[in-house]
Amino acid sequence: MRAGNLLLIPLILFLISACTAIPTTKLDQVAFEKIDAINIETTPLVPDKLSVISSVDVTYLGVGVAATSGDDKGIKPLILDYLEQHKIDLSKIITEQFSNLAKEAAFPKGISHDDQNAELKITINIVVVGMNHGFSDKLNSRFNLSGQLYDDAGNIIWSYTATPTSLSPYSVSYTPDQIFESPESFTRFFSTGSKPIVEKLFKNLSKQI
């Protein structure tokens, strides 16, 4: 692994893991059995939950290494403008990914769009767009997502925060030009980054059933 990787990956993972705010709650089996269906809602991405690391300046200080990150290319505002211009909703992509996993795995509770049912709230804690490695012009995306399952009375019966690790699959790696080439390539860039974290959320819930 290149030196740029060794520095950049921990930097990105630290930034993502530092946003973990929701404690883990084991599934309440009794309450879960009383649920007929689950309505999934994912919070929208807000600007302060998007972080871009497109350049890293490394300074060697004796035996230590100091790193500073910045967005020299103005990619963050471009991403936010593109999301709005093309009506791309990352929360809907994440909701659909979880719903598809539930259907494929024959999840024991139905997935509904009725807010009168139990609710699974997925929160986008942070999305980090960072360099593929320290000497690359390609970027990938990583997500930190929390899930909270509420019963019909509004009580939390399960919660978990899914974060990437150094072994987590990357999203596709694109240059900035490739990211903004089309709405399809833009969506693919982010959906391949969210998918392994949505899978991690789903796995934590389903293995407790």
MISERO-389720 format. One record per residue (C-alpha): x, y, z; residue number from 0; residue in three letters. Coordinates in nm, 4 decimals. Layout:
! MISERO-389720
       c1       c2       c3   n res
        X        Y        Z NUM Ala
...
//
This chain:
! MISERO-389720
       c1       c2       c3   n res
   0.0000   0.0000   0.0000   0 Met
   0.1350   0.3448  -0.0877   1 Arg
   0.2282   0.5948   0.1812   2 Ala
  -0.0553   0.8194   0.0640   3 Gly
  -0.3005   0.5394   0.1362   4 Asn
  -0.1606   0.4842   0.4837   5 Leu
  -0.2149   0.8483   0.5687   6 Leu
  -0.5358   0.9247   0.3840   7 Leu
  -0.7463   0.6217   0.4762   8 Ile
  -0.7091   0.6691   0.8566   9 Pro
  -0.7750   1.0405   0.8105  10 Leu
  -1.1013   0.9757   0.6287  11 Ile
  -1.2070   0.6945   0.8627  12 Leu
  -1.1355   0.9092   1.1675  13 Phe
  -1.3497   1.1859   1.0229  14 Leu
  -1.6344   0.9429   0.9562  15 Ile
  -1.6186   0.7531   1.2858  16 Ser
  -1.6012   1.0773   1.4835  17 Ala
  -1.9581   1.1496   1.3728  18 Cys
  -2.1035   0.8458   1.5465  19 Thr
  -2.3652   0.9808   1.7869  20 Ala
  -2.6345   0.7136   1.8251  21 Ile
  -2.5630   0.4365   2.0789  22 Pro
  -2.6203   0.0725   1.9908  23 Thr
  -2.9430  -0.0810   2.1209  24 Thr
  -3.0008  -0.4536   2.0891  25 Lys
  -3.3269  -0.5523   1.9248  26 Leu
  -3.6231  -0.5877   2.1597  27 Asp
  -3.7529  -0.9222   2.0325  28 Gln
  -4.0901  -0.8993   2.2077  29 Val
  -4.1655  -0.5536   2.0677  30 Ala
  -4.0448  -0.6572   1.7214  31 Phe
  -4.2846  -0.9512   1.7095  32 Glu
  -4.5781  -0.7123   1.7571  33 Lys
  -4.4848  -0.5115   1.4458  34 Ile
  -4.6823  -0.5774   1.1287  35 Asp
  -4.4886  -0.3575   0.8858  36 Ala
  -4.2067  -0.1034   0.8828  37 Ile
  -4.2011   0.2351   0.7166  38 Asn
  -3.8469   0.3434   0.6201  39 Ile
  -3.7511   0.7100   0.6328  40 Glu
  -3.4025   0.8423   0.5598  41 Thr
  -3.3047   1.1927   0.6636  42 Thr
  -3.1995   1.4208   0.3765  43 Pro
  -2.8359   1.5120   0.3271  44 Leu
  -2.7714   1.8625   0.4593  45 Val
  -2.4655   2.0655   0.3506  46 Pro
  -2.2767   2.0385   0.6802  47 Asp
  -2.2971   1.6579   0.6605  48 Lys
  -2.0930   1.6520   0.3388  49 Leu
  -1.7144   1.6664   0.3721  50 Ser
  -1.4666   1.6697   0.0846  51 Val
  -1.0981   1.5866   0.1106  52 Ile
  -0.9511   1.6467  -0.2321  53 Ser
  -0.6006   1.7494  -0.1338  54 Ser
  -0.3652   1.6470   0.1447  55 Val
  -0.0484   1.8337   0.2341  56 Asp
   0.1947   1.6203   0.4298  57 Val
   0.4552   1.7677   0.6604  58 Thr
   0.7120   1.5429   0.8258  59 Tyr
   0.7841   1.6559   1.1804  60 Leu
   1.0674   1.4482   1.3197  61 Gly
   0.9219   1.1007   1.3575  62 Val
   0.5642   1.2197   1.3176  63 Gly
   0.3462   1.3169   1.0252  64 Val
   0.1025   1.6068   1.0165  65 Ala
  -0.1728   1.6290   0.7542  66 Ala
  -0.4034   1.9074   0.6533  67 Thr
  -0.6975   1.8582   0.4219  68 Ser
  -0.8816   2.0974   0.1983  69 Gly
  -1.1070   2.1214  -0.1039  70 Asp
  -0.8991   2.3141  -0.3556  71 Asp
  -1.1290   2.2286  -0.6442  72 Lys
  -1.4524   2.3512  -0.4912  73 Gly
  -1.6033   2.0051  -0.5293  74 Ile
  -1.8391   2.0359  -0.2325  75 Lys
  -2.0440   2.3259  -0.3725  76 Pro
  -2.0465   2.1549  -0.7131  77 Leu
  -2.1885   1.8389  -0.5544  78 Ile
  -2.4554   2.0304  -0.3645  79 Leu
  -2.5535   2.2276  -0.6761  80 Asp
  -2.5671   1.9102  -0.8860  81 Tyr
  -2.7880   1.7348  -0.6322  82 Leu
  -3.0337   2.0240  -0.6451  83 Glu
  -3.0147   2.0839  -1.0185  84 Gln
  -3.0844   1.7213  -1.1107  85 His
  -3.3199   1.6459  -0.8197  86 Lys
  -3.0991   1.3633  -0.6933  87 Ile
  -3.1978   1.2585  -0.3428  88 Asp
  -2.9406   1.0443  -0.1617  89 Leu
  -3.1925   0.9675   0.1125  90 Ser
  -3.4254   0.8021  -0.1405  91 Lys
  -3.1348   0.5969  -0.2771  92 Ile
  -3.0495   0.4718   0.0733  93 Ile
  -3.4155   0.3943   0.1519  94 Thr
  -3.4476   0.1978  -0.1709  95 Glu
  -3.1263   0.0061  -0.1026  96 Gln
  -3.2511  -0.1032   0.2411  97 Phe
  -3.5954  -0.1923   0.1029  98 Ser
  -3.4406  -0.4050  -0.1716  99 Asn
  -3.2226  -0.5893   0.0790 100 Leu
  -3.5299  -0.6643   0.2905 101 Ala
  -3.7185  -0.8009  -0.0093 102 Lys
  -3.4259  -1.0112  -0.1294 103 Glu
  -3.3737  -1.1602   0.2169 104 Ala
  -3.7440  -1.2315   0.2794 105 Ala
  -3.7412  -0.9989   0.5802 106 Phe
  -4.0138  -1.1137   0.8239 107 Pro
  -4.1832  -0.7724   0.8360 108 Lys
  -4.3354  -0.5987   0.5393 109 Gly
  -4.1927  -0.2699   0.4128 110 Ile
  -4.4631  -0.0052   0.3827 111 Ser
  -4.4994   0.3645   0.3098 112 His
  -4.7583   0.4207   0.5803 113 Asp
  -4.6375   0.6470   0.8596 114 Asp
  -4.8889   0.4829   1.0934 115 Gln
  -4.6705   0.1732   1.1047 116 Asn
  -4.3468   0.1181   1.2940 117 Ala
  -4.0677   0.3341   1.1566 118 Glu
  -3.7071   0.2666   1.0690 119 Leu
  -3.5288   0.6020   1.0680 120 Lys
  -3.1968   0.6069   0.8843 121 Ile
  -2.9816   0.9104   0.9543 122 Thr
  -2.7030   1.0283   0.7252 123 Ile
  -2.4411   1.1316   0.9820 124 Asn
  -2.1769   1.2242   0.7266 125 Ile
  -2.0745   1.1606   0.3673 126 Val
  -1.7029   1.1902   0.2923 127 Val
  -1.5711   1.2318  -0.0597 128 Val
  -1.1985   1.1658  -0.0593 129 Gly
  -0.9085   1.0746  -0.2824 130 Met
  -0.8711   0.7110  -0.3808 131 Asn
  -0.5140   0.7387  -0.2521 132 His
  -0.2624   1.0105  -0.1837 133 Gly
  -0.1338   1.0335  -0.5405 134 Phe
  -0.4573   0.9982  -0.7338 135 Ser
  -0.6904   1.2348  -0.9140 136 Asp
  -0.9763   0.9926  -0.8509 137 Lys
  -1.2257   1.0216  -0.5674 138 Leu
  -1.4607   0.7834  -0.3891 139 Asn
  -1.7423   0.8253  -0.1378 140 Ser
  -1.7895   0.6851   0.2116 141 Arg
  -2.0916   0.7033   0.4395 142 Phe
  -2.1681   0.6949   0.8110 143 Asn
  -2.5299   0.5898   0.8677 144 Leu
  -2.7360   0.5292   1.1817 145 Ser
  -3.0540   0.3253   1.2023 146 Gly
  -3.3222   0.3512   1.4704 147 Gln
  -3.6259   0.1251   1.4727 148 Leu
  -3.9339   0.2580   1.6518 149 Tyr
  -4.2356   0.0480   1.7467 150 Asp
  -4.5936   0.1638   1.6887 151 Asp
  -4.5836   0.3587   2.0167 152 Ala
  -4.2669   0.5479   1.9201 153 Gly
  -4.0254   0.3579   2.1448 154 Asn
  -3.6773   0.2760   2.0131 155 Ile
  -3.6446  -0.1023   1.9956 156 Ile
  -3.3196  -0.1210   1.7959 157 Trp
  -3.0409   0.1192   1.6996 158 Ser
  -2.7012   0.0877   1.5373 159 Tyr
  -2.4459   0.3072   1.3616 160 Thr
  -2.2666   0.1626   1.0603 161 Ala
  -1.9279   0.3044   0.9683 162 Thr
  -1.6741   0.1953   0.7085 163 Pro
  -1.3465   0.0303   0.7973 164 Thr
  -1.0226   0.0059   0.6037 165 Ser
  -1.1557  -0.3275   0.4714 166 Leu
  -1.4919  -0.1869   0.3592 167 Ser
  -1.5521  -0.1857  -0.0177 168 Pro
  -1.4883   0.1463  -0.1840 169 Tyr
  -1.7377   0.3155  -0.4063 170 Ser
  -1.6377   0.3412  -0.7687 171 Val
  -1.3383   0.5717  -0.8112 172 Ser
  -1.3995   0.8630  -1.0462 173 Tyr
  -1.2198   1.1795  -1.1460 174 Thr
  -1.4251   1.4939  -1.0855 175 Pro
  -1.5045   1.5081  -1.4589 176 Asp
  -1.6376   1.1513  -1.4464 177 Gln
  -1.8499   1.2226  -1.1384 178 Ile
  -2.0283   1.5096  -1.3111 179 Phe
  -2.0397   1.3470  -1.6552 180 Glu
  -2.4094   1.2598  -1.6198 181 Ser
  -2.6771   1.2185  -1.3513 182 Pro
  -2.6294   0.8426  -1.3895 183 Glu
  -2.2535   0.8521  -1.3201 184 Ser
  -2.3082   1.0955  -1.0326 185 Phe
  -2.5705   0.8675  -0.8766 186 Thr
  -2.3513   0.5607  -0.9267 187 Arg
  -2.0603   0.7356  -0.7520 188 Phe
  -2.2645   0.7846  -0.4348 189 Phe
  -2.4868   0.4749  -0.4437 190 Ser
  -2.1873   0.2402  -0.4589 191 Thr
  -2.0495   0.4212  -0.1543 192 Gly
  -2.3692   0.3943   0.0491 193 Ser
  -2.4511   0.0349  -0.0439 194 Lys
  -2.1946  -0.1488   0.1776 195 Pro
  -2.2934   0.0672   0.4765 196 Ile
  -2.6651   0.0062   0.4194 197 Val
  -2.5809  -0.3644   0.4002 198 Glu
  -2.3970  -0.3340   0.7323 199 Lys
  -2.7055  -0.1737   0.8917 200 Leu
  -2.9351  -0.4419   0.7521 201 Phe
  -2.7035  -0.7249   0.8611 202 Lys
  -2.6910  -0.5976   1.2195 203 Asn
  -3.0706  -0.5857   1.2409 204 Leu
  -3.1474  -0.9084   1.0602 205 Ser
  -2.8962  -1.1231   1.2523 206 Lys
  -3.0801  -1.0365   1.5775 207 Gln
  -3.4181  -1.1572   1.4528 208 Ile
//
